[in-house]
Amino acid sequence: MNCADRSTRVPWLAARQAGVALLVLTTTLLGSWAMFEILRVNGITALQGIVLCLFVITFGWITIAFWTAIIGFVLQLTRRDPLSLERLATPPSAPDPGEHRTALVMPIYNEDPERVAAGLESTCRSLLEQPHSRGFEVFVLSDTRDDEIARREVAAIAGLQRRLAPRLVVHYRRRDNNQGRKAGNLAEFCRRWGNRYDYLVVLDADSLMGGRTLVSLVGAMQANPGIGLIQTVPIPVRSASVFGRFTQFAAALHSPLLATGHCFWQGHAANFWGHNAILRTRAFMACCGLPELSGKPPLGGDILSHDFVEAALMRRAGWEVQLDPRLDESHEEVPSNILEFAKRDRRWIQGNLQHLRLLAAAGLHPMNRLHFLFGALAYLTSLLWGLMLVISTVDAIGRAQGRHDFFRAGFQLFPDWPVTTPELVMPLLISTAVILLLPKVLGFLLAFIQRPAAFGGRAPLLASTLLEIVIAILIAPVMMLLHSGFILSVLGGRKVSWDAQVREGRSVPWGKALRHSWLATLIGAAWAGTTYLFAPMFFWWLSPVWLGLLMAAPLIKMTSSLTHGRRLYRAGLLRVPAETIPSAVLQRRASASPSASGNRLKPPPPESPGDMPMQSFSRWPPRKAPMSNDPALAPRRASTSPSPRTGRHLKAKPE
């Protein structure tokens, strides 16, 4: 089975979803029962009742990742396609996709123009190396507000046009305003040029994609007319700091595993992550015109995390949305330090909390409602975890300082001795640790078995996995505190600014690290001191939390270091396949040097306008509109007529 023949048949999907739900619910109930039994032996207080509720939510959340990782591990170990369950061909081929017109669209906003052009050129040259590269064009969609940056953009893209001509056409458009941000940028492009293209491959400013992957995506869309979107799994690359290398290693080891598990139970209702994905243009235009949410920002106004919503609207209209974890050569760059990473998370938190308002939107597929809920829980669990720890601390101090009531009844012959339940406490602690760490262990085992050389060898792979776990444990309390503060600020009405991401590696100065972490350090010191004085036993149980908070400034500083990152690389630690066996597109990007700018920018092509109607979250299906000659608005109907581009007989699935 190859990517172009990607089957839309998903056998036993309902049974898969029911099975995963049963496994998650059963595991959560067992953990919750154990916690309840531990708390109830001496009587559950009001504080402990709150702790129990918070435990159920957070334990259930980590259980989802636990079972998803197990499923992904089994499928990848047996080399089975997560949708069809058929045996996979190795490697997947990229046959001729036939006649098509596909635009690689890259929305940018105040980015470094030379860096953008270098990455885009690497992708384009990788595409041109393919035997079936015809039919592609490139469109850079600028929302830049800084005139000096815009001037450099024009020069960089003009140079790119000249270097790639005549084999690949590159277009550039700058909007007069950035209304609607990235979603508005794409929508404006679709309304002006959408009818010119069959498919759009959406790239971020830091995206890198190989030519074989691009051709395979088009082939899959051509072969399956019911698919509206295919999302690849972008793997972070090109970061030299300790934090960047930690993030790259974790993603390379665990993301394909988890994505495979998600694909297994999400079926045709996967998610869209906003980039490194291919869209069917007419489906996107007909389904994904986004209205503003009622009310003021941060929970109203523009929908910030628009990608989740666009996937939900496509699925609502009957289009399949797929996740393909098998395609490699899909990459992105990540923030190089904790502060920049948290800054990006701040934007995502606001967008994901907006999704809670759409849980009851009309006509959505149940899986998309879960995507909205899970996206919010990905950050809300930090706040819930923090609340659980704080309330547990208060309860532990109260119990340590209070006196046990041996005679609760007025006339009681025998005292009520304090009861402990070590037969439940230790198994619950071990089970929780296993559920948290098993996804990492399975990622390690899969790499250890199938591709140890890609991570530098078996011994470096083991050492790197242990180092990654240690770093993850240390920074978890810091991220918990940052995420909790961001959530409270959003709920308090503070909106976020959406600036360009800092993509190049840079070390965080000590002053900046201290300025952003003094509160975490103070909280950690107060927490440690209070528990040590009033609940010494709980002090040691809490040590991973207060230690991470106390070390917040050194962690931010040291993990941002490029020097230490290079030392780790020389020691063979946290190496990833993108470094040990880099693809051609990565080699080209690594060796790219500043290219000559152009003097004259070629104008964009003639417009081929189409409508992109605003969607409703309160009414579905939409009211019938007058017939239109616009193909982007044509309803999906069963047809046995040949496709005008592929010449194949296509039959769309009924709605």
Secondary structure, 3 states (H helix, E strand, C coil): CCHHHCCCCCCCHHHHHHHHHHHHHHHHHHHHHHHHHHHHCCCCCHHHHHHHHHHHHHHHHHHHHHHHHHHHHHHHHCCECCCCCCECCCCCCCCCCCCCCEEEEEEECCCCHHHHHHHHHHHHHHHHCCCCCCCEEEEEEECCCCHHHHHHHHHHHHHHHHHHCCCCEEEEEECCCCCCHHHHHHHHHHHHHHHHCCEEEECCCCCEECHHHHHHHHHHHHHCCCEEEEECCCEECCCCCHHHHHHHHHHHHHHHHHHHHHHHHHCCECCCCCCCEEEEHHHHHHHCECCCECCCCCCCECCCCHHHHHHHHHHHCCCEEEECCCCCCEEECCCCCHHHHHHHHHHHHHHHHHHHHHCCCCCCCHHHHHHHHHHHHHHHHHHHHHHHHHHHHHHHHHHHHCCCCCCCCCCCCCCCCCCCCHHHHHHHHHHHHHHHHHHHHHHHHHHHHHCHHHHCCHHHHHHHHHHHHHHHHHHHHHHHHHHHHHHHHHHCCCCCCCCCCCCCCCCCCHHHHHHHHHHHHHHHHHHHHHHHHHCHHHHHHCHHHHHHHHCHHHHHHHHCCHHHHHHHHHCCCCCCHHHHCCCHHHHHHHCCCCCCCCCCCCCCCCCCCCCCCECCCCCCCCCCCCCCCCHHHCCCCCCCCECCCCCCECCCCCC
